[in-house]
Amino acid sequence: MTEIPGELPGKPISASRTTLSHIMTANDTNLLGTVHGGVIMKLVDDAAGAVAGRHSGGPAVTASMDEMAFLAPVRVGDLVHVKAQCNWTGRSSMEIGVRVLAERWNESTPATQVGSAYLVFTAVDAEGKPRQVPQVIPETERDERRFQEAQIRRTHRLARRQAIRDLREERSAQGLDADV
């Protein structure tokens, strides 16, 4: 791989991959007696933030969360593992993929996937301005597939954002949706 002047050297996905584990307690429950989705989302954001900080070599902030999927309920007493990795990088942004697994704390049964999410982080400097990040280097066929899927999600995010801007401009030009 040839380095471009002014570019940061790339980093392999394994350099920042992480797992955060936490036992769910009664303090984590919702009115149905299962673990509150917001508790899981915080763990997802925490693990993704650790990956973003590791990959970028400094502070990074959550820019968006895509496709948070809850696949099964999490119960009190479950040991939750949040596995995160950097799937894709732009100039200052990174897509972090997260898988959430759960297993009973006192059983030796395999963990099952209970959730997943994709988050976009932006690396920031001391003034909070975006800063350059190293390009991510996929290491396996699975990493390469995740990298390609992340590019598709990015294209969809940008297209959705532009479609909404276009609609708002069109409605504004028609005198609709004006603030009263």
Salt bridges, closest charged atoms under 4 A:
ASP46 OD2 - LYS42 NZ 2.94
ASP66 OD2 - ARG157 NH1 2.52
ASP78 OD1 - ARG75 NH2 3.87
ASP78 OD1 - ARG104 NH1 2.64
GLU95 OE1 - ARG153 NH2 2.80
GLU95 OE2 - ARG157 NH1 3.77
GLU103 OE2 - HIS81 NE2 2.49
ASP143 OD1 - ARG17 NH2 3.29
GLU149 OE2 - ARG145 NH1 2.98
ASP177 OD2 - ARG171 NE 2.49
